[in-house]
Amino acid sequence: MAATGNDGASIRHDAHARRFETRVDGHLAELDYVMEGNTMVITHTGVPEAIGGRGIAAALTRHALDHARAEGWRVVPACAYAAAFMQRHGEYTDLLG
């Protein structure tokens, strides 16, 4: 499943690898998670410095959270970026597990 982020980049969900990813200007950015029952635990959000500051981490996180909502999953933001994102975006607090 692919979607488009704010910068027009395609975001792909690799369910087998438990990862959302996008490639921008040849650089791979990713959001990794593990499943604990019906809870998505976001463990890492990584955007290379070369493509930083474009809202890519936010697009990956938003896409992951929207996916979790569609699946009926709870979410635990174990990485600092995802935790801060969820704190800033109250529309996702209902997902906190």
C-alpha positions as CSV (number, residue, x, y, z in Angstrom):
1,M,0.0,0.0,0.0
2,A,1.4,3.4,-1.0
3,A,0.3,6.9,-0.2
4,T,1.6,10.3,-0.9
5,G,3.2,12.4,1.8
6,N,3.0,16.2,2.1
7,D,6.0,16.7,-0.2
8,G,4.6,14.4,-2.9
9,A,6.8,11.5,-2.0
10,S,5.2,8.0,-2.1
11,I,4.9,6.3,1.3
12,R,5.0,2.5,1.2
13,H,3.9,0.1,4.0
14,D,6.0,-3.0,4.1
15,A,3.9,-5.1,6.5
16,H,6.4,-8.0,6.5
17,A,9.3,-5.7,7.6
18,R,7.0,-3.7,9.9
19,R,8.0,-0.5,8.3
20,F,6.6,2.6,6.5
21,E,9.1,4.1,4.1
22,T,9.7,6.7,1.4
23,R,12.6,7.5,-0.8
24,V,13.3,11.2,-1.4
25,D,16.2,12.4,-3.6
26,G,17.6,8.9,-3.4
27,H,17.6,8.8,0.4
28,L,15.5,6.3,2.3
29,A,13.4,7.6,5.3
30,E,11.6,5.1,7.5
31,L,9.3,4.5,10.5
32,D,9.8,1.1,12.1
33,Y,7.3,-0.6,14.5
34,V,6.7,-3.9,16.2
35,M,3.3,-5.4,17.0
36,E,2.4,-6.4,20.5
37,G,-1.0,-8.0,20.2
38,N,-3.3,-5.4,18.7
39,T,-0.8,-2.5,19.5
40,M,1.6,-0.9,17.1
41,V,4.7,0.1,19.0
42,I,6.6,2.8,17.0
43,T,10.3,2.1,17.7
44,H,12.1,4.4,15.3
45,T,11.6,7.2,12.9
46,G,14.6,8.0,10.7
47,V,15.1,10.7,8.1
48,P,18.6,11.3,6.7
49,E,20.0,14.7,7.3
50,A,20.3,15.4,3.6
51,I,16.4,15.4,3.3
52,G,15.6,16.7,6.8
53,G,13.4,19.6,7.5
54,R,10.8,18.8,4.8
55,G,8.1,17.3,7.0
56,I,9.0,13.7,5.9
57,A,9.1,12.3,9.5
58,A,5.7,13.9,10.1
59,A,4.2,12.4,6.9
60,L,5.5,9.0,7.8
61,T,4.1,9.2,11.3
62,R,0.8,10.5,10.2
63,H,0.5,7.7,7.6
64,A,1.4,5.1,10.2
65,L,-1.1,6.5,12.7
66,D,-3.9,6.6,10.1
67,H,-3.1,3.0,9.2
68,A,-3.3,2.0,12.8
69,R,-6.6,3.7,13.1
70,A,-8.0,2.0,10.0
71,E,-6.8,-1.4,11.4
72,G,-8.4,-0.7,14.9
73,W,-4.9,-0.8,16.5
74,R,-3.7,1.0,19.6
75,V,-0.4,2.8,19.4
76,V,2.6,3.2,21.8
77,P,5.0,5.9,20.6
78,A,8.3,4.4,21.9
79,C,10.5,6.7,19.9
80,A,10.9,10.3,20.9
81,Y,9.8,11.8,17.5
82,A,6.5,9.8,17.4
83,A,5.8,10.7,21.1
84,A,6.3,14.4,20.4
85,F,4.2,14.2,17.2
86,M,1.3,12.5,19.0
87,Q,1.5,15.1,21.8
88,R,1.4,18.0,19.2
89,H,-1.5,16.4,17.2
90,G,-4.3,15.7,19.6
91,E,-6.4,14.1,16.9
92,Y,-4.4,11.0,17.5
93,T,-4.6,10.7,21.3
94,D,-7.5,8.3,21.1
95,L,-5.0,5.7,19.6
96,L,-2.7,5.8,22.7
97,G,-2.6,2.3,24.1
